[in-house]
Amino acid sequence: MTKEIIKLLYKNRYKILITSQVIFLVIYIFVLQDYILKLAENLNDEMDVYYYKSIFNYLPASILISFAALFVLISLRHKILNLFQKLDERWLITCLMVFLFLVQVFILIFIKTQPYSDSKKYLELADRLFTTGSYINEYGNKTAFYPVGLPALLCFLKIIFGDMLMAGRIFNIIFSLATMFFIYKVFRQFLKKNELYLFLTVFFLFPNNFFAVNPILTEQVFSFLLWAFIYLFFRKEKFLPFVGGIILGLMLYFRSYSFLILLVIFFYSFKMGLSKKYFRNILVMTVVMVMVAMPWFVRNYLTFNSIVPMTTNGGFNFLMGNHKASYGNINFDFHYNIDNSNEAEESYRTYVAGLKEIFTNPIRLIYLLPLKLIHTYKRGDVYLTWSLKKTENSLNPLLISFFFYLTNLTFYFVLFVGILKLFLIKNFSMPQKFFLYLIMSFLIICLIYVGNERYILPVLSIHFYFFSLNVNENT
């Protein structure tokens, strides 16, 4: 019965998409609009107030525009798919890459994003690194709270180009396009022609990817390194143990949990029943990764008198997601002593505090873990919001609302169809299992620490991959 329901939902997925928009529009106008606008007006930050009021004031218009566009696309989908079949693959990927490049350059020039929150912190850390030659926080203390990779890269760009903000954004375009290229090279091995064409079109035209240029965040560089590694992994190059180890070591400087990729590789190789030689290569890769990251290991040990592999924000994030008032999302309703110059000591204290909260009321995990998962997937507009929330120039609120709505509508539909496909696949291929293991490794971090949509951004393309499978059936 469950299988039949899933098949029915999949068969009628486009009807569900169109109908849900009509229902949502009616409910929003007659029930939700006044309530949501009041919530937006009562937000603490004026920047948030303006941004979300712009979105929700113009949401009905955004829904109508999206509805009209999608209705036309869905009505013509067979003709579009048939047209795609006649296209040359190189021509399609070239056009998509050029289009993405031009859109990102346009956004870079005409949307004057002002850094805030983490973006601002990374720039300040980079500036202090450039000025003092030391990685220190605003209090003048040596720090490892934020990953050092991005500030170090920005500092290098400032030395070379003088303006690290503009240089950083130009490099975001390079990282974004390179990431897209590696993603294309990886998934083209496992998709049929029509599936690949759908994947490329939907993922490349996913609005959130347009806005990857302006935010100064770790996600762009980390995603580039991750997919470069995955590309080399599936190519099974002889130099993978060394080059792959270097890439993994560099990834640690941007995301401290990158070592989980090695566990994914090991588990996948074990399931594949690969030879002892392959496992020796994994061991070599591990050694190279540790050697690349060792300078920062040593620096942190000498600074904090304790073992701190890469960052000292683990306890902070752990307590954030597990304290008694937490709902598993980003919040700051807990005690963290920012005056403590020994960040490792403070991280240990907050880890202990978080564990005490869990053991005091373990039943909370029953609803806290699903909440973390919900917060991880509640929206798909990371780059868009970090680009449009705070700008020097005023933007048309209708455009903000439209892109916000279209981005999240696409995100939810891709998730919905992708999940249905997971239930419809009878036997997962080994590459499909690898991609699932990879997503699960990222979700484990969210479930242990805190639900945050930025955590799964580097592996979002995997959801688009499952969405695109078997597009020739029941379309």
RATA-V233498 format. One record per residue. N is the residue number from 0. OMEGA is omega in degrees with one decimal (999 if undefined). BURIAL is + if it has 9 or more other C-alpha atoms within 8 Angstrom, else -. Layout:
n: [N | N]
omega: [OMEGA | OMEGA]
burial: [BURIAL | BURIAL]
This chain:
n: [0 | 1 | 2 | 3 | 4 | 5 | 6 | 7 | 8 | 9 | 10 | 11 | 12 | 13 | 14 | 15 | 16 | 17 | 18 | 19 | 20 | 21 | 22 | 23 | 24 | 25 | 26 | 27 | 28 | 29 | 30 | 31 | 32 | 33 | 34 | 35 | 36 | 37 | 38 | 39 | 40 | 41 | 42 | 43 | 44 | 45 | 46 | 47 | 48 | 49 | 50 | 51 | 52 | 53 | 54 | 55 | 56 | 57 | 58 | 59 | 60 | 61 | 62 | 63 | 64 | 65 | 66 | 67 | 68 | 69 | 70 | 71 | 72 | 73 | 74 | 75 | 76 | 77 | 78 | 79 | 80 | 81 | 82 | 83 | 84 | 85 | 86 | 87 | 88 | 89 | 90 | 91 | 92 | 93 | 94 | 95 | 96 | 97 | 98 | 99 | 100 | 101 | 102 | 103 | 104 | 105 | 106 | 107 | 108 | 109 | 110 | 111 | 112 | 113 | 114 | 115 | 116 | 117 | 118 | 119 | 120 | 121 | 122 | 123 | 124 | 125 | 126 | 127 | 128 | 129 | 130 | 131 | 132 | 133 | 134 | 135 | 136 | 137 | 138 | 139 | 140 | 141 | 142 | 143 | 144 | 145 | 146 | 147 | 148 | 149 | 150 | 151 | 152 | 153 | 154 | 155 | 156 | 157 | 158 | 159 | 160 | 161 | 162 | 163 | 164 | 165 | 166 | 167 | 168 | 169 | 170 | 171 | 172 | 173 | 174 | 175 | 176 | 177 | 178 | 179 | 180 | 181 | 182 | 183 | 184 | 185 | 186 | 187 | 188 | 189 | 190 | 191 | 192 | 193 | 194 | 195 | 196 | 197 | 198 | 199 | 200 | 201 | 202 | 203 | 204 | 205 | 206 | 207 | 208 | 209 | 210 | 211 | 212 | 213 | 214 | 215 | 216 | 217 | 218 | 219 | 220 | 221 | 222 | 223 | 224 | 225 | 226 | 227 | 228 | 229 | 230 | 231 | 232 | 233 | 234 | 235 | 236 | 237 | 238 | 239 | 240 | 241 | 242 | 243 | 244 | 245 | 246 | 247 | 248 | 249 | 250 | 251 | 252 | 253 | 254 | 255 | 256 | 257 | 258 | 259 | 260 | 261 | 262 | 263 | 264 | 265 | 266 | 267 | 268 | 269 | 270 | 271 | 272 | 273 | 274 | 275 | 276 | 277 | 278 | 279 | 280 | 281 | 282 | 283 | 284 | 285 | 286 | 287 | 288 | 289 | 290 | 291 | 292 | 293 | 294 | 295 | 296 | 297 | 298 | 299 | 300 | 301 | 302 | 303 | 304 | 305 | 306 | 307 | 308 | 309 | 310 | 311 | 312 | 313 | 314 | 315 | 316 | 317 | 318 | 319 | 320 | 321 | 322 | 323 | 324 | 325 | 326 | 327 | 328 | 329 | 330 | 331 | 332 | 333 | 334 | 335 | 336 | 337 | 338 | 339 | 340 | 341 | 342 | 343 | 344 | 345 | 346 | 347 | 348 | 349 | 350 | 351 | 352 | 353 | 354 | 355 | 356 | 357 | 358 | 359 | 360 | 361 | 362 | 363 | 364 | 365 | 366 | 367 | 368 | 369 | 370 | 371 | 372 | 373 | 374 | 375 | 376 | 377 | 378 | 379 | 380 | 381 | 382 | 383 | 384 | 385 | 386 | 387 | 388 | 389 | 390 | 391 | 392 | 393 | 394 | 395 | 396 | 397 | 398 | 399 | 400 | 401 | 402 | 403 | 404 | 405 | 406 | 407 | 408 | 409 | 410 | 411 | 412 | 413 | 414 | 415 | 416 | 417 | 418 | 419 | 420 | 421 | 422 | 423 | 424 | 425 | 426 | 427 | 428 | 429 | 430 | 431 | 432 | 433 | 434 | 435 | 436 | 437 | 438 | 439 | 440 | 441 | 442 | 443 | 444 | 445 | 446 | 447 | 448 | 449 | 450 | 451 | 452 | 453 | 454 | 455 | 456 | 457 | 458 | 459 | 460 | 461 | 462 | 463 | 464 | 465 | 466 | 467 | 468 | 469 | 470 | 471 | 472 | 473 | 474]
omega: [179.7 | 179.8 | -179.6 | 178.5 | 179.9 | 177.7 | 179.1 | 178.2 | -179.8 | -179.3 | -176.7 | -173.1 | -179.5 | 176.0 | 177.9 | 179.4 | -177.8 | -177.1 | -178.7 | 178.3 | 178.3 | 179.7 | -179.5 | 179.2 | -179.4 | -179.1 | -178.2 | -176.6 | -171.9 | -175.9 | -166.4 | -166.3 | -178.3 | -178.8 | -177.9 | 178.1 | 176.1 | 176.5 | -179.8 | -179.8 | -176.4 | 176.7 | -174.3 | -174.7 | 179.5 | 177.5 | 177.6 | -179.6 | -178.3 | -175.3 | -174.9 | 173.1 | 175.7 | -178.9 | -170.1 | 173.3 | -175.4 | -177.2 | 177.7 | 178.1 | 179.8 | 178.9 | -179.1 | 178.9 | 179.1 | 179.5 | -179.1 | -178.8 | -178.7 | 178.5 | 178.7 | -178.6 | -178.9 | 179.0 | -176.9 | -170.9 | -179.6 | 177.7 | 179.4 | 179.8 | 178.2 | 177.1 | 179.5 | -178.5 | -177.9 | -176.6 | 172.5 | -175.2 | -179.5 | 179.1 | -179.3 | -176.9 | 177.4 | 179.5 | -179.1 | 179.3 | 179.0 | 179.0 | 179.1 | 178.6 | -178.1 | 178.8 | -179.0 | 175.4 | 177.1 | 179.8 | 178.8 | -175.5 | -167.6 | 175.8 | -174.0 | -179.0 | 174.8 | 179.9 | 175.6 | 177.4 | -175.6 | 179.4 | 179.2 | 179.3 | -179.4 | 179.0 | 178.4 | 178.1 | 179.2 | -179.7 | 178.0 | 176.4 | 178.8 | -174.6 | -171.9 | -175.5 | -178.7 | 179.8 | -173.7 | 178.1 | -175.8 | 178.8 | 179.5 | 179.9 | 174.3 | -172.4 | 169.4 | -176.2 | 174.6 | 177.5 | -173.3 | -172.4 | -176.9 | 175.8 | 178.7 | 177.8 | 179.3 | 177.0 | 177.4 | 179.5 | 177.9 | 177.9 | -176.4 | -170.4 | 179.0 | -179.3 | -173.9 | -179.8 | 179.7 | 178.5 | 178.5 | -180.0 | 175.8 | 177.5 | 174.1 | 176.8 | 179.4 | 179.6 | -179.1 | -179.6 | 178.7 | 177.6 | 178.6 | -180.0 | 179.7 | 176.7 | 176.8 | -178.0 | 178.6 | -170.6 | 178.3 | 178.0 | -170.0 | 179.7 | 171.8 | -173.5 | -177.3 | 176.1 | -179.8 | -178.7 | 176.8 | 179.0 | -177.8 | -177.0 | -176.5 | -176.7 | -179.8 | -178.7 | 173.9 | -170.4 | -179.1 | -179.9 | 178.0 | -169.3 | 179.8 | -173.4 | -168.4 | -177.6 | 174.7 | -176.1 | -179.3 | -171.5 | -175.6 | -178.8 | -178.8 | 179.5 | 177.8 | 180.0 | -179.2 | -175.1 | 170.9 | 178.2 | -178.8 | 177.5 | 179.1 | -179.2 | -179.5 | 175.1 | 179.6 | 179.0 | -179.3 | -177.8 | -177.2 | -178.8 | -177.8 | -179.2 | 178.2 | 177.2 | 177.5 | -179.6 | 179.3 | 177.2 | 177.0 | 179.0 | 179.0 | 179.7 | 179.7 | 175.7 | -172.2 | -179.3 | -178.1 | 179.0 | 178.6 | 177.9 | 177.6 | 178.2 | 176.4 | 179.1 | -178.5 | -178.3 | 178.8 | 179.9 | 177.5 | 179.5 | 179.4 | -178.1 | -176.9 | -172.4 | 177.9 | 178.4 | -179.7 | 179.1 | 174.5 | 176.5 | 177.2 | 178.0 | 177.5 | 179.2 | 179.6 | -179.9 | 179.5 | 178.2 | -179.7 | 179.6 | 179.4 | -177.4 | -173.7 | 179.6 | 179.2 | 173.5 | -176.3 | 179.7 | -178.8 | 178.7 | 179.6 | -178.4 | -170.3 | 178.8 | 177.5 | -177.0 | 177.1 | -174.6 | -176.1 | -176.2 | 179.0 | -178.5 | -177.6 | 179.9 | 178.5 | -179.3 | -179.9 | 178.8 | 178.1 | -176.2 | -172.3 | 179.2 | -168.2 | 180.0 | -175.3 | 171.5 | 176.0 | -178.3 | 178.2 | 178.2 | -178.4 | -177.9 | 179.9 | -176.0 | 171.9 | -174.4 | -179.6 | 179.3 | 180.0 | -177.2 | 177.1 | -175.7 | 179.6 | 177.9 | 179.9 | 177.3 | 178.1 | -179.8 | -178.1 | 171.9 | 180.0 | 179.6 | 178.7 | 178.2 | 177.0 | 178.3 | -178.7 | -177.4 | 177.5 | -179.1 | -176.3 | -179.2 | 179.3 | -178.9 | -178.2 | 178.0 | -178.5 | -179.6 | 174.7 | 178.3 | 177.7 | 178.6 | 178.4 | -179.5 | 177.9 | -176.1 | -173.1 | 179.1 | -176.2 | -173.1 | -173.7 | -176.9 | -178.5 | -178.2 | 178.9 | 178.2 | -169.3 | -174.8 | -178.7 | -178.3 | 176.3 | -179.3 | 179.4 | -179.0 | 177.4 | -177.1 | 177.9 | 177.9 | 177.3 | -178.5 | -178.2 | -179.2 | 176.8 | -177.5 | -178.1 | 178.9 | -177.4 | 175.3 | 177.3 | -179.4 | -178.0 | -179.6 | 177.4 | 177.1 | -177.8 | -178.7 | 179.6 | 178.5 | 176.0 | 179.7 | 178.9 | 179.3 | -177.3 | 178.9 | -176.9 | -179.0 | -179.7 | 173.4 | -179.5 | 175.2 | 177.7 | 176.5 | 177.8 | -178.9 | 177.4 | 176.6 | -177.8 | 177.7 | -179.1 | 179.6 | 177.5 | -179.7 | 177.4 | 178.0 | 179.0 | -177.5 | 178.4 | -173.5 | -173.9 | 178.2 | -177.0 | -176.9 | 178.3 | -176.5 | -174.9 | -178.9 | -178.8 | -178.8 | -178.3 | -179.3 | 178.7 | 176.2 | 176.5 | 176.6 | 179.6 | 175.6 | -173.1 | -176.6 | 174.6 | -178.7 | 179.6 | -178.8 | 174.7 | 179.7 | 999]
burial: [- | - | - | - | - | + | + | - | + | + | - | - | + | - | - | + | + | + | - | - | + | - | - | - | + | - | + | + | + | - | - | + | + | - | - | + | + | - | - | + | - | - | + | - | - | - | - | + | + | - | + | + | + | + | + | + | + | + | + | + | + | + | + | - | + | + | + | - | - | + | + | - | - | - | - | - | - | - | - | - | + | - | - | + | - | - | - | - | - | - | - | + | + | - | - | + | + | - | - | + | + | - | + | + | + | + | + | + | - | - | + | + | + | - | + | - | - | - | + | + | + | + | + | - | + | + | + | + | + | + | - | - | - | - | + | + | + | - | - | - | - | + | + | + | - | + | + | + | + | + | + | + | - | + | + | - | + | + | - | - | - | - | - | + | + | - | + | + | + | + | - | + | + | - | + | + | + | + | + | + | - | + | + | + | + | + | + | + | - | - | + | - | - | + | + | + | + | + | + | + | + | + | + | + | + | + | + | + | + | + | + | + | + | + | + | + | + | + | + | + | + | + | + | + | + | + | + | + | + | + | + | + | + | - | - | - | - | - | - | + | + | + | - | + | + | + | + | + | + | + | + | + | + | + | + | + | - | + | + | - | + | + | - | + | + | + | - | + | + | - | - | - | - | + | - | - | - | + | + | - | + | + | - | + | + | + | + | + | + | + | + | + | + | - | - | + | + | - | - | + | + | - | - | + | - | - | - | + | - | + | + | + | + | + | + | + | + | + | + | + | + | + | + | - | - | + | + | + | + | + | - | - | - | - | - | - | - | - | - | - | - | - | + | + | - | + | + | + | + | + | + | - | + | + | - | - | + | + | - | - | - | - | - | - | - | - | - | + | + | - | + | + | + | + | + | + | + | - | + | + | + | + | + | + | + | + | + | + | + | + | + | - | - | - | - | - | + | + | - | + | + | + | + | + | + | + | + | + | - | + | + | + | + | + | + | - | + | + | + | + | + | - | + | + | - | - | - | - | - | - | - | - | + | + | + | - | + | + | + | - | + | + | + | - | + | + | + | - | + | + | + | + | + | - | + | + | - | + | + | - | + | + | + | + | + | + | + | + | + | - | + | - | - | - | -]
